[in-house]
Amino acid sequence: MASLPMRDHVRPTTGDYPDGIYRVVGTGDESTTLLRVGDADGRRTTTGEIVTVADDDLETFEPVENPDGNRPLSATVASTARMSYWSLRAFGQQLAAQPLPTAVALALVLVGFVGEGVVPFPEIVLTVSVLVGSLGLAFIGGGRL
């Protein structure tokens, strides 16, 4: 094994390196940098442990599956639901932290949606209003303001 492609996963076969699953995160002329991403049982871990292996020592590693692939479906769905909740909550907090820009962006969106019968603007102006207001909300809610 002379060199490994980025993002491949390997496991040491000798005791020279801590047991676990490693992801290739860097390659050099004569070495490969590995990040430990799984424990000895193949479960995902977040250790932050990085090792640099000389290309000559890569023979002591064997290819393995990504440890992220062994999560049960229920755990994946639950994690996605939790992440969605926290993302929406953070988005709302960002909007609340900037009330004036948020009000302006919301007004632009509302004018664009309901303005056809209320204000005498051409349709292109209303369309641009919705677009600019929506982008403004995304910009503000994403914490970029």
N, C-alpha and C positions, 0 to 999 in steps of 0.2 A: 504494500500500500504506500506508494510514493507520496501522494498528495490527496487530500479530501476536498470535495466541493463544499462551498459555503452552505450552511444550514443542515448538513448531514448530521446524523446522530450515531455515536459510537459508545462502546463500553470497554473499559480496560479488562484484559484477560490475565494480567499479572498483578501482584501486590504493590507495584511501584507507585500506583496512583490510587486515590480513594475510590471505593466502589461507587458506582452510580452511572447515570447516563449523561453524556456530554454532547453539546451541540457545537459544531464548528462555527466560530465567529470571526476567525481571521486566518489568513495564510500569508506566509512570508517565503523568502527564498529557501530557507533551510528549516523552518519550523511552522507549526500550526497552533493556533490559539483556540482553546476549548473552554466553554462555559458549562458548568455542571447544572443540569436542568432536571435531573431525576435521581431518586434514591436507588439503592441496590435492588429493591423490589420492582422498579419500573414505574413508581408513582411520581408525579410531577412535584418538584420542589423549587423553591426560590432561595438559593444559597448565595448567589453572587460570586461563587468560587470560580476563579479563572486559573487555568493551567496552560503553560506553553510546552508543547511537546516537540522535540526534534524530529525531523522527518524520518530518521533512522528508527526511532522508537514507535512510530505509528503502526508497526507490525504487531505490537502488543495490544492493539485495539481491534474490536470486531464491530461491524455495522449492526445497529439495532433500530427498532421502530421509535418514532416520536412518542414521548410519554404523554403528550396531550391527547393522543388517539385512544387512550384507554379510559376516558371518563365516561361514566354512565350517562345516558340521555337525560335522566331526571336531574342530575347535577348540572349538566350543561344548560338546560331550560331554566332551572332555578337561578343559576349565575347570570344568565341573560336578563331575566326579569329584575333581579336586584340591580344590575348595572343600568338598566333602562330607568328604573325609579330614581336612582341617584343622579343620573345624567339630566333627567327632566327637572329634578329638584335644584340642581346647580344652575341650570339654564334659567329657571324662574328667579332664583336668588340674584343672578346677574342682572336680569331685567329690572327687578325691584331696587337694586343698588343704583341704577341710573334712570330715575323716573322721567326726567325731561326728554332725553333722547328716545326712551321707550315710548312715551306718549306721542312724540312726533312720528316715529316709525309706525305705530299702530294707526294713527290718523291717516297716514299715507295709504296704508293697506285698506282701511275702511272706505276712504274716498274712492279708491280704485274699484272696490267691489260694489258699493251702493251708490256711487256718484253719478251713474248714467242718468237717472231720473231726477237727481237733486241739483247737480251743478252742470253748467253748460260747457263742459270740456269735451274735446274730441276723444274718440275711443283710444287713440294711441297714447294720449296723456294719461288716461285712466289705467291703461296697461302698464305704462312706465311707473306710475304711482304704486301699483301693487308690487312690481318687481323691486323698486328701490326700497319700499317699506319692508318687504320680506327680507331683503338682503340686510337692511339696517337691523331688524330684529335678530337675525342670525349673528351679525357682527357684535351686537350688544350682548346677547345671551351667551355668546361664546367667550366673553370676557376680553374682547379685543379693544374695548374702549376705555 
